[in-house]
Amino acid sequence: MPLLGRHILSSEQFERGDLDQLFALADRLRPAARGLASCRVLEGAVLASLFFEPSTRTRLSFESAFAKLGGSVISTSSGDATSVSKGESLADTSRVVSGYSDVLVVRHPAEPALREFAGATRVPVINGGNGAGEHPTQALLDLYTLERECARLGTPLDGRRIALVGDLRHGRTVHSLVRLLSLYRDLTLVCVSPAALRMPADLLALCAARGHRVEETDRPDTGLRNADVVYATRLQRERLGGESPEYGEEFRITGALVDACCHEGTVLMHPLRRDTRPGAIDLDPDLDADPRLAVFRQTDGGVAVRMALFASVLGVAEEAVAALRPAGWYRPEQIGVQDAPFHRVRDLDGAGPEAAVR
């Protein structure tokens, strides 16, 4: 496979064919991701999960994906808990830990850090987020979710109108997502942000060069109008460096705003974490019962996508599918009480785990 043995550092590495192949594999591994099947194809393999920034979803999603393929995980969740805090170089840390493991997942606040890790070892290194730079696997799971949402609604992703809202300057998830979206056809990308938080110009130029329409506005009520997809991002306060950009109440994405501007088939997405505290300017909790809200379908799908990525990078994709066995443990039909009626643990056609792994 084209991903065999490769470092996964940037969404720039992927071509459209890579995405199609990866997402097809994720579909086949979804029964194991959802707890309907087991797979032991990576039994004996070790993932080193090195997070130098706080993380809940990304770290646990990677670790869950590796474990569901039968592998083991060693991890650290703080830079203060590593020898880097005592002066060890990132290159030394990478070389040492790669001797203990078969693949590394790394998150680091410095944008160049991932390439330093990758340059010190031949063990595959996967980017779990590097500063304000990129988050390629988040973009993969976002795009996987978006493709599946469009399929559920009976529309192709090509030709859609996509509103990207919030801190587009510092949001590494949206940077990676735009690069992958540029591989599709005939999109309209509407960038909705204050002037100080605009999308980097090179990303806008990339999309325009590939034939997409690009619009910019600082008014959410305008930017969300007739959007097929709304991808909201939070204000990245930890990356502002003392800046205080104007970020007003109008950037709170509420049910009333969505109802006024969007249609019944609009897909609402967010990479999470979102700020749900009273008065927070983010994707509002009053949308939690709205079936258009796909954020938890995003997080659930992330396990399948990361399973597919591990299987591809480590060269066991075909073996992983062949190794699927029906699980014997209990799984509820729905995980959350507010999940959309169509978002079931089992496949949408109602097939059980035995059918899923035949």
C-alpha positions as CSV (number, residue, x, y, z in Angstrom):
1,M,0.0,0.0,0.0
2,P,1.2,3.6,-0.7
3,L,1.2,4.4,3.1
4,L,3.4,1.4,4.1
5,G,6.2,2.5,6.4
6,R,5.6,6.2,5.9
7,H,5.7,9.0,8.4
8,I,2.3,10.7,8.5
9,L,3.2,14.4,9.2
10,S,1.0,16.5,6.9
11,S,-2.2,16.3,4.9
12,E,-0.1,17.4,2.0
13,Q,1.1,13.8,1.7
14,F,-2.3,12.5,0.6
15,E,-3.7,12.2,-2.8
16,R,-7.4,11.5,-3.6
17,G,-6.7,7.9,-4.2
18,D,-5.1,7.5,-0.8
19,L,-8.2,8.9,0.8
20,D,-10.5,6.6,-1.1
21,Q,-8.5,3.5,-0.2
22,L,-8.1,4.6,3.5
23,F,-11.8,5.3,3.9
24,A,-12.9,2.0,2.3
25,L,-10.6,0.2,4.8
26,A,-12.1,2.2,7.7
27,D,-15.6,1.1,6.6
28,R,-14.5,-2.6,6.7
29,L,-12.9,-2.1,10.1
30,R,-15.8,-0.2,11.5
31,P,-17.4,-3.3,13.2
32,A,-14.2,-3.6,15.4
33,A,-14.1,0.1,16.0
34,R,-17.7,0.0,17.2
35,G,-17.2,-3.0,19.5
36,L,-19.1,-5.5,17.3
37,A,-16.0,-7.5,16.3
38,S,-12.5,-8.2,17.5
39,C,-9.2,-8.2,15.7
40,R,-5.8,-9.3,16.9
41,V,-3.7,-8.6,13.8
42,L,-1.3,-6.3,15.7
43,E,-0.8,-8.6,18.7
44,G,2.8,-8.1,19.8
45,A,3.1,-4.6,18.2
46,V,3.7,-1.6,20.5
47,L,2.5,2.0,20.0
48,A,4.4,4.8,21.8
49,S,1.9,7.6,22.4
50,L,3.9,10.8,23.2
51,F,1.8,13.8,24.0
52,F,3.6,17.0,25.0
53,E,0.3,18.9,25.1
54,P,-3.0,18.0,26.8
55,S,-5.3,15.8,24.9
56,T,-8.4,13.7,25.5
57,R,-9.9,12.7,22.2
58,T,-6.8,12.4,20.0
59,R,-4.7,10.5,22.5
60,L,-7.5,8.1,23.6
61,S,-8.7,7.6,20.0
62,F,-5.3,6.6,18.8
63,E,-4.7,4.3,21.7
64,S,-8.1,2.8,21.4
65,A,-7.6,2.2,17.6
66,F,-4.3,0.4,18.2
67,A,-5.7,-1.7,21.1
68,K,-8.7,-2.7,18.9
69,L,-6.2,-4.1,16.4
70,G,-4.7,-6.2,19.1
71,G,-1.6,-4.0,19.9
72,S,-0.2,-2.7,23.1
73,V,0.3,1.0,24.1
74,I,3.0,2.8,26.1
75,S,2.4,6.4,26.7
76,T,3.1,9.7,28.3
77,S,0.6,12.6,28.5
78,S,2.9,15.5,29.6
79,G,6.2,16.9,28.5
80,D,7.0,17.4,32.1
81,A,6.9,13.6,32.5
82,T,9.7,13.0,30.0
83,S,13.4,13.6,29.9
84,V,12.9,16.5,27.5
85,S,12.1,18.6,30.7
86,K,15.7,17.7,31.8
87,G,17.3,18.9,28.6
88,E,17.1,15.8,26.4
89,S,16.6,16.6,22.7
90,L,13.5,15.6,20.8
91,A,15.8,13.6,18.4
92,D,17.2,11.6,21.3
93,T,13.8,11.0,22.8
94,S,12.5,9.8,19.4
95,R,15.4,7.5,18.8
96,V,15.2,6.0,22.3
97,V,11.4,5.5,22.3
98,S,11.4,4.0,18.8
99,G,13.6,1.3,20.2
100,Y,10.7,0.3,22.5
101,S,7.9,0.5,19.9
102,D,6.8,-0.1,16.3
103,V,5.1,3.2,15.7
104,L,5.1,6.6,17.4
105,V,2.2,9.1,17.7
106,V,3.4,12.5,18.8
107,R,1.7,15.8,19.7
108,H,3.9,18.8,20.4
109,P,3.3,22.6,20.7
110,A,6.2,23.5,18.4
111,E,5.4,23.2,14.7
112,P,8.8,21.9,13.6
113,A,9.0,19.2,16.3
114,L,7.3,16.4,14.4
115,R,9.9,16.5,11.6
116,E,12.7,16.4,14.2
117,F,11.0,13.2,15.7
118,A,10.7,11.7,12.2
119,G,14.3,12.5,11.3
120,A,15.7,10.6,14.2
121,T,14.1,7.2,13.5
122,R,13.0,4.8,10.8
123,V,9.9,3.8,12.9
124,P,6.8,5.5,11.4
125,V,5.9,8.7,13.2
126,I,2.3,10.0,13.1
127,N,1.4,13.6,13.7
128,G,-1.1,14.0,16.6
129,G,-1.0,17.8,16.2
130,N,1.9,20.2,16.0
131,G,1.2,23.7,17.4
132,A,-0.9,25.8,15.1
133,G,0.5,23.9,12.1
134,E,-1.4,20.8,11.2
135,H,-3.5,17.9,12.6
136,P,-3.7,15.5,9.6
137,T,-5.5,12.6,11.3
138,Q,-8.2,14.9,12.6
139,A,-8.7,16.1,9.0
140,L,-8.9,12.5,7.8
141,L,-11.6,11.6,10.3
142,D,-13.4,14.9,9.5
143,L,-13.4,14.1,5.8
144,Y,-14.4,10.5,6.4
145,T,-17.4,11.8,8.5
146,L,-18.3,14.3,5.9
147,E,-18.2,11.8,3.0
148,R,-20.4,9.4,5.0
149,E,-22.8,12.2,6.0
150,C,-23.2,13.2,2.3
151,A,-23.8,9.6,1.3
152,R,-26.5,9.3,4.0
153,L,-28.1,12.4,2.5
154,G,-27.8,11.1,-1.0
155,T,-25.5,13.9,-2.2
156,P,-21.8,13.9,-3.3
157,L,-19.2,15.9,-1.4
158,D,-18.1,17.4,-4.7
159,G,-20.0,20.7,-5.4
160,R,-20.9,21.4,-1.7
161,R,-20.9,24.8,0.0
162,I,-18.8,24.5,3.1
163,A,-18.6,27.3,5.8
164,L,-15.5,27.3,8.0
165,V,-16.1,29.4,11.1
166,G,-14.0,30.8,13.9
167,D,-10.3,31.0,14.5
168,L,-9.0,30.0,11.1
169,R,-5.6,31.5,11.6
170,H,-4.5,29.3,14.5
171,G,-6.8,26.3,14.0
172,R,-4.5,23.4,12.9
173,T,-7.5,21.1,12.3
174,V,-9.0,23.4,9.7
175,H,-5.6,24.0,8.0
176,S,-5.3,20.2,7.4
177,L,-8.9,19.9,6.4
178,V,-8.7,22.6,3.8
179,R,-5.7,20.9,2.2
180,L,-7.6,17.6,1.9
181,L,-10.8,19.3,0.7
182,S,-8.8,20.9,-2.1
183,L,-8.4,17.4,-3.6
184,Y,-12.2,17.4,-4.3
185,R,-14.1,19.2,-7.1
186,D,-16.1,22.3,-7.5
187,L,-16.4,23.3,-3.8
188,T,-17.3,26.7,-2.4
189,L,-15.3,27.4,0.7
190,V,-16.7,30.2,2.8
191,C,-14.2,31.4,5.5
192,V,-16.0,33.1,8.3
193,S,-13.8,34.9,10.9
194,P,-12.7,38.2,12.2
195,A,-10.0,39.9,10.1
196,A,-7.3,39.1,12.7
197,L,-8.2,35.4,12.6
198,R,-8.4,34.8,8.8
199,M,-7.4,31.7,7.0
200,P,-3.7,31.7,5.9
201,A,-3.4,33.2,2.4
202,D,-1.4,30.2,1.1
203,L,-4.3,27.8,1.8
204,L,-6.8,30.1,0.1
205,A,-4.5,30.3,-2.9
206,L,-4.2,26.5,-3.0
207,C,-7.9,26.1,-3.1
208,A,-8.4,28.8,-5.8
209,A,-5.6,27.2,-7.9
210,R,-7.4,23.9,-7.8
211,G,-10.6,25.4,-9.1
212,H,-12.6,26.0,-6.0
213,R,-14.6,29.1,-5.1
214,V,-13.3,30.9,-2.0
215,E,-15.2,33.6,-0.1
216,E,-14.4,35.5,3.1
217,T,-16.6,37.3,5.5
218,D,-16.6,38.4,9.1
219,R,-20.4,37.9,9.4
220,P,-21.6,34.4,10.4
221,D,-25.2,35.2,9.4
222,T,-23.9,35.8,5.9
223,G,-21.3,33.0,5.8
224,L,-23.7,30.3,7.0
225,R,-26.4,31.2,4.5
226,N,-27.3,28.1,2.5
227,A,-24.3,26.2,3.7
228,D,-24.3,22.4,3.2
229,V,-21.6,22.0,5.9
230,V,-20.8,24.2,8.8
231,Y,-17.4,23.4,10.4
232,A,-17.0,25.5,13.5
233,T,-13.7,26.0,15.4
234,R,-13.0,27.4,18.8
235,L,-10.9,30.5,19.6
236,Q,-7.3,29.2,20.2
237,R,-6.6,31.3,23.2
238,E,-3.5,29.4,24.1
239,R,-1.9,30.4,20.7
240,L,-2.8,34.1,20.7
241,G,0.4,35.3,22.4
242,G,-1.2,38.2,24.2
243,E,-3.3,39.3,21.3
244,S,-7.0,40.1,21.9
245,P,-8.8,39.8,18.6
246,E,-12.4,41.0,18.4
247,Y,-14.5,37.8,18.7
248,G,-18.1,38.8,19.4
249,E,-21.3,37.1,20.3
250,E,-22.2,36.7,16.6
251,F,-19.6,33.9,16.4
252,R,-21.7,31.7,18.7
253,I,-23.2,29.0,16.5
254,T,-26.7,28.6,18.0
255,G,-29.8,26.6,17.0
256,A,-31.5,29.9,16.1
257,L,-28.7,30.9,13.8
258,V,-28.5,27.5,12.1
259,D,-32.3,27.4,11.7
260,A,-32.3,30.9,10.2
261,C,-29.4,30.3,7.8
262,C,-29.1,26.6,7.0
263,H,-31.3,23.9,5.5
264,E,-32.5,20.5,6.9
265,G,-29.6,18.6,5.4
266,T,-26.8,20.9,6.7
267,V,-24.1,19.0,8.5
268,L,-22.8,20.6,11.6
269,M,-19.2,19.7,12.6
270,H,-16.5,20.7,15.1
271,P,-13.2,19.1,15.8
272,L,-13.7,19.4,19.6
273,R,-13.0,20.4,22.3
274,R,-15.8,23.0,22.3
275,D,-16.4,25.3,25.2
276,T,-19.9,24.6,26.6
277,R,-19.7,26.9,29.6
278,P,-22.5,29.6,29.9
279,G,-21.6,32.6,27.7
280,A,-18.9,30.8,25.7
281,I,-18.6,31.7,22.0
282,D,-18.5,28.4,20.3
283,L,-20.8,25.7,19.0
284,D,-23.8,26.0,21.4
285,P,-25.1,23.1,23.4
286,D,-28.6,24.0,22.4
287,L,-27.8,22.1,19.2
288,D,-27.0,18.8,21.0
289,A,-30.4,17.2,20.2
290,D,-30.3,18.4,16.6
291,P,-29.7,15.4,14.2
292,R,-27.7,17.7,12.0
293,L,-25.0,17.9,14.7
294,A,-22.3,15.3,13.6
295,V,-19.6,16.0,16.2
296,F,-20.1,12.7,18.0
297,R,-20.3,10.8,14.7
298,Q,-16.9,12.5,14.0
299,T,-15.3,11.2,17.2
300,D,-16.8,7.7,16.8
301,G,-15.5,7.5,13.2
302,G,-12.1,8.6,14.3
303,V,-11.4,5.2,15.8
304,A,-12.1,3.4,12.5
305,V,-10.0,5.9,10.5
306,R,-7.0,5.6,12.8
307,M,-7.3,1.8,12.8
308,A,-7.2,2.0,9.0
309,L,-4.2,4.3,9.2
310,F,-2.3,2.0,11.5
311,A,-3.1,-1.1,9.4
312,S,-1.9,0.7,6.3
313,V,1.3,2.1,7.7
314,L,2.2,-1.2,9.3
315,G,1.3,-3.2,6.2
316,V,-1.5,-5.4,7.6
317,A,-4.6,-4.0,5.9
318,E,-5.7,-7.2,4.2
319,E,-4.8,-9.3,7.2
320,A,-6.8,-7.0,9.5
321,V,-10.0,-7.4,7.5
322,A,-9.5,-11.2,7.4
323,A,-8.9,-11.3,11.1
324,L,-12.2,-9.8,12.1
325,R,-14.3,-12.0,14.4
326,P,-17.7,-11.3,15.9
327,A,-17.5,-10.0,19.4
328,G,-19.1,-11.8,22.3
329,W,-19.7,-8.9,24.6
330,Y,-22.7,-6.6,24.9
331,R,-22.9,-3.4,23.0
332,P,-26.0,-1.1,23.2
333,E,-27.7,0.0,20.0
334,Q,-27.0,3.7,20.8
335,I,-24.2,5.1,22.9
336,G,-25.5,8.5,23.9
337,V,-29.1,9.4,24.9
338,Q,-29.1,12.3,22.4
339,D,-27.6,10.5,19.5
340,A,-29.5,11.0,16.2
341,P,-32.0,8.2,15.5
342,F,-30.0,7.0,12.5
343,H,-26.7,6.9,14.4
344,R,-26.6,3.4,15.6
345,V,-23.7,1.3,16.8
346,R,-24.7,-1.3,14.2
347,D,-24.5,-0.6,10.5
348,L,-27.2,1.6,9.0
349,D,-28.7,-1.4,7.2
350,G,-29.3,-3.1,10.6
351,A,-26.8,-5.9,10.0
352,G,-25.4,-7.4,13.1
353,P,-21.7,-8.2,13.8
354,E,-21.8,-11.6,12.1
355,A,-23.0,-10.0,8.9
356,A,-20.5,-7.2,9.2
357,V,-17.5,-9.5,9.4
358,R,-18.5,-12.2,6.9
